[in-house]
Amino acid sequence: MLLRRETFRHTEFRQGAADMMGVATGIAAWGLMTGVAMVKSGMSTAEALLMAAIVFAGSSQLAAIPLILAGAPIWVILATALCVNLRFVVFSVHMRPYVMHLPLRDRLLAGYLTGDLTYVLFVKRFAHPGTDAAERRGQMAYLLGNGGLNWLSWTTCSLLGVVLANAIPAQWGLGFAGILALLGMLCSLASNRLRWISAAVAGSAAVAAFALPLKLNILTAIAASVLVCLLLEKTALHHQPITPSGPGH
């Protein structure tokens, strides 16, 4: 089981928390302003508290809140949140070999705690799944320490933002600190030319389509980035030289 006493005592649990500590302040500030934004969007205090307590999805929350405020159709809100979170499908595929030894309950917990920064820091520390029980325990302890602190920073400050919404001016712009934290991780992930192109296309498309209503520039940016990268990958595979092999060569 993931939530065992020895997991919390493992050195990798402390290492995971220490690695997340460097960006936890930015995440906390971002969570605080998200809590404020939920109340300012017209949600009741009870609704905002419930969302802050159970929804651990910062980017999709921030994407959905302006749409809720603008009175967008529910399908637009759901489609935006879905597109923003499609990256977690890729994360899940990559993380699958690391967690499949766990029972379903622990896999669900690991998935819930795995945010963007947790995923990035985890795969940077562990390039390959553990090959024995000791390595797997260490990896899961790191994931719990890292993701647990990330969740605690976000959720605590989101709840605090909801409670203090009327006392904290939205003009403070504290969420920019969280954006800077994510931007730093984005740059570390852009490790090849295709990823840089993907980021450039998405950013350019989002700016070019900024005038679209209901924040549809977000969907436009995602669609443009995915389409361009798929075309580039297909072109690269088409032009890849075929090396002859077999007994006749």
C-alpha positions as CSV (number, residue, x, y, z in Angstrom):
1,M,0.0,0.0,0.0
2,L,1.1,3.5,-0.8
3,L,0.0,5.2,2.5
4,R,2.2,3.1,4.8
5,R,4.3,4.4,7.7
6,E,7.5,3.3,6.1
7,T,6.7,5.3,3.0
8,F,6.6,8.5,5.0
9,R,9.9,7.6,6.7
10,H,11.7,6.8,3.4
11,T,14.5,9.1,2.4
12,E,12.9,9.5,-1.1
13,F,9.8,10.9,0.5
14,R,11.8,13.7,2.1
15,Q,13.7,14.2,-1.2
16,G,10.5,14.5,-3.1
17,A,9.1,17.1,-0.7
18,A,12.4,19.0,-0.8
19,D,12.4,19.1,-4.6
20,M,8.9,20.5,-4.7
21,M,9.7,23.1,-2.0
22,G,11.4,25.2,-4.6
23,V,8.2,25.8,-6.5
24,A,5.6,25.4,-3.8
25,T,5.5,29.1,-3.1
26,G,4.5,29.9,-6.6
27,I,1.9,27.1,-6.6
28,A,0.5,28.5,-3.3
29,A,0.2,32.0,-4.7
30,W,-1.5,30.6,-7.8
31,G,-3.9,28.6,-5.7
32,L,-4.7,31.6,-3.6
33,M,-5.7,33.7,-6.6
34,T,-7.7,30.8,-8.1
35,G,-9.7,30.6,-4.9
36,V,-10.4,34.3,-5.1
37,A,-11.3,34.0,-8.8
38,M,-13.8,31.3,-8.1
39,V,-15.8,33.5,-5.8
40,K,-15.4,36.5,-8.1
41,S,-16.8,34.5,-11.0
42,G,-20.2,34.3,-9.2
43,M,-19.8,30.9,-7.5
44,S,-21.3,30.7,-4.0
45,T,-18.9,30.3,-1.1
46,A,-20.1,26.7,-0.6
47,E,-19.6,25.8,-4.3
48,A,-16.1,27.4,-4.3
49,L,-15.1,25.7,-1.1
50,L,-16.2,22.3,-2.5
51,M,-14.4,22.8,-5.8
52,A,-11.2,23.9,-4.0
53,A,-11.4,20.9,-1.7
54,I,-11.9,18.1,-4.3
55,V,-10.8,19.5,-7.7
56,F,-7.0,19.4,-8.1
57,A,-6.7,20.7,-11.6
58,G,-5.3,24.2,-11.6
59,S,-5.0,25.0,-15.3
60,S,-8.4,23.6,-16.2
61,Q,-10.0,25.5,-13.3
62,L,-8.4,28.7,-14.5
63,A,-9.5,28.0,-18.0
64,A,-13.1,27.3,-16.9
65,I,-13.6,30.2,-14.5
66,P,-13.6,33.0,-17.1
67,L,-16.1,30.9,-19.2
68,I,-18.4,30.5,-16.2
69,L,-18.2,34.2,-15.6
70,A,-19.0,34.9,-19.3
71,G,-22.0,32.5,-19.1
72,A,-20.6,30.2,-21.8
73,P,-22.5,27.1,-22.7
74,I,-21.7,24.0,-20.6
75,W,-20.3,22.2,-23.6
76,V,-17.7,24.9,-24.2
77,I,-16.7,24.8,-20.6
78,L,-16.4,21.0,-20.6
79,A,-14.6,20.9,-24.0
80,T,-12.1,23.5,-22.8
81,A,-11.3,21.6,-19.5
82,L,-11.0,18.4,-21.5
83,C,-8.6,19.9,-24.0
84,V,-6.5,21.6,-21.3
85,N,-6.2,18.2,-19.4
86,L,-5.4,16.0,-22.4
87,R,-1.8,16.1,-21.5
88,F,-2.5,13.9,-18.6
89,V,-3.3,11.1,-21.0
90,V,0.3,11.2,-22.1
91,F,1.5,11.5,-18.5
92,S,-0.6,8.4,-17.6
93,V,0.8,6.3,-20.4
94,H,4.4,7.2,-19.4
95,M,3.7,6.6,-15.7
96,R,1.9,3.3,-16.2
97,P,5.0,1.1,-15.9
98,Y,6.0,2.8,-12.6
99,V,2.7,2.2,-10.8
100,M,1.1,-1.0,-12.2
101,H,2.5,-3.0,-9.3
102,L,0.2,-1.0,-7.0
103,P,-3.4,-2.0,-6.1
104,L,-6.1,0.0,-7.9
105,R,-6.8,2.3,-4.8
106,D,-3.1,3.3,-4.7
107,R,-3.0,3.9,-8.5
108,L,-6.0,6.2,-8.2
109,L,-4.3,8.1,-5.4
110,A,-1.0,8.4,-7.4
111,G,-2.9,9.6,-10.4
112,Y,-4.8,12.2,-8.3
113,L,-1.5,13.6,-6.8
114,T,0.4,13.7,-10.1
115,G,0.2,17.3,-11.3
116,D,2.4,18.9,-14.0
117,L,5.3,19.7,-11.7
118,T,5.1,16.4,-9.9
119,Y,5.3,14.5,-13.2
120,V,8.2,16.6,-14.5
121,L,10.3,16.3,-11.3
122,F,9.5,12.5,-11.0
123,V,10.6,11.6,-14.5
124,K,13.7,13.8,-14.2
125,R,14.8,11.8,-11.1
126,F,13.7,8.4,-12.3
127,A,14.3,7.8,-15.9
128,H,13.2,4.1,-15.7
129,P,10.7,2.1,-13.6
130,G,12.2,0.3,-10.6
131,T,13.4,-3.2,-11.3
132,D,12.9,-4.6,-7.7
133,A,10.7,-4.0,-4.7
134,A,13.1,-1.6,-3.0
135,E,13.5,0.7,-6.0
136,R,9.7,0.7,-6.6
137,R,9.2,1.7,-2.9
138,G,11.6,4.5,-3.2
139,Q,10.0,5.8,-6.4
140,M,6.5,5.8,-4.9
141,A,7.8,7.4,-1.7
142,Y,9.3,10.2,-3.8
143,L,6.0,10.6,-5.7
144,L,4.0,10.8,-2.5
145,G,6.3,13.4,-0.9
146,N,6.5,15.5,-4.1
147,G,2.8,15.2,-5.1
148,G,1.6,15.5,-1.5
149,L,3.3,18.8,-0.9
150,N,2.1,20.1,-4.3
151,W,-1.5,19.1,-3.4
152,L,-1.2,20.6,0.1
153,S,0.2,23.9,-1.2
154,W,-2.5,24.3,-3.9
155,T,-5.5,23.1,-1.9
156,T,-4.7,24.9,1.3
157,C,-4.2,28.2,-0.4
158,S,-7.2,27.7,-2.7
159,L,-9.4,27.3,0.3
160,L,-7.8,30.3,1.9
161,G,-8.4,32.3,-1.2
162,V,-12.1,31.4,-1.2
163,V,-12.5,32.4,2.5
164,L,-10.6,35.7,2.0
165,A,-12.0,36.5,-1.5
166,N,-13.6,39.7,-0.5
167,A,-10.5,40.9,1.3
168,I,-8.0,40.2,-1.4
169,P,-8.0,42.4,-4.5
170,A,-7.8,40.4,-7.7
171,Q,-5.5,43.1,-9.0
172,W,-2.7,41.7,-6.8
173,G,-1.9,39.3,-9.6
174,L,-0.3,36.7,-7.3
175,G,-1.2,34.0,-9.8
176,F,1.7,35.2,-12.0
177,A,4.1,33.6,-9.5
178,G,2.5,30.2,-10.3
179,I,2.7,30.9,-14.0
180,L,6.4,31.6,-13.7
181,A,6.9,28.3,-11.8
182,L,5.2,26.4,-14.6
183,L,7.1,28.4,-17.3
184,G,10.4,27.3,-15.7
185,M,9.3,23.6,-15.9
186,L,8.0,24.1,-19.5
187,C,11.5,25.3,-20.5
188,S,13.1,22.2,-18.9
189,L,10.6,19.9,-20.8
190,A,11.4,21.5,-24.2
191,S,14.3,19.2,-24.7
192,N,14.1,18.8,-28.5
193,R,13.2,20.8,-31.6
194,L,9.7,19.3,-31.9
195,R,8.7,20.4,-28.4
196,W,10.0,23.9,-29.0
197,I,8.0,24.1,-32.2
198,S,4.9,22.8,-30.3
199,A,5.3,25.5,-27.7
200,A,5.9,28.2,-30.3
201,V,2.9,27.2,-32.4
202,A,0.6,27.0,-29.4
203,G,1.7,30.4,-28.1
204,S,1.4,32.1,-31.5
205,A,-2.0,30.6,-32.2
206,A,-3.3,31.7,-28.7
207,V,-2.2,35.2,-29.3
208,A,-3.5,35.3,-32.9
209,A,-6.9,34.0,-31.9
210,F,-7.1,36.1,-28.7
211,A,-10.2,38.0,-30.0
212,L,-12.3,34.9,-30.3
213,P,-15.2,34.8,-27.8
214,L,-15.4,32.5,-24.8
215,K,-11.7,32.0,-24.6
216,L,-11.8,29.8,-27.7
217,N,-8.2,30.9,-28.4
218,I,-7.2,28.2,-25.9
219,L,-8.9,25.4,-28.0
220,T,-7.4,26.9,-31.2
221,A,-3.9,26.9,-29.7
222,I,-4.2,23.3,-28.6
223,A,-5.6,22.1,-32.0
224,A,-3.0,24.0,-34.0
225,S,-0.1,22.7,-31.9
226,V,-1.2,19.1,-32.1
227,L,-1.9,19.3,-35.8
228,V,1.4,20.8,-36.7
229,C,3.4,18.3,-34.5
230,L,1.5,15.3,-36.0
231,L,2.3,16.5,-39.5
232,L,5.9,17.1,-38.7
233,E,6.2,13.7,-37.1
234,K,4.6,12.0,-40.1
235,T,6.9,13.9,-42.4
236,A,10.0,12.9,-40.4
237,L,9.0,9.2,-40.4
238,H,8.3,9.3,-44.2
239,H,11.8,10.7,-44.9
240,Q,13.6,8.4,-42.4
241,P,16.1,6.2,-44.3
242,I,15.4,2.5,-44.2
243,T,18.4,0.4,-43.1
244,P,18.5,-2.9,-45.0
245,S,18.6,-6.0,-42.7
246,G,18.2,-9.7,-42.9
247,P,20.4,-12.6,-44.0
248,G,20.5,-11.5,-47.6
249,H,22.3,-8.1,-46.8
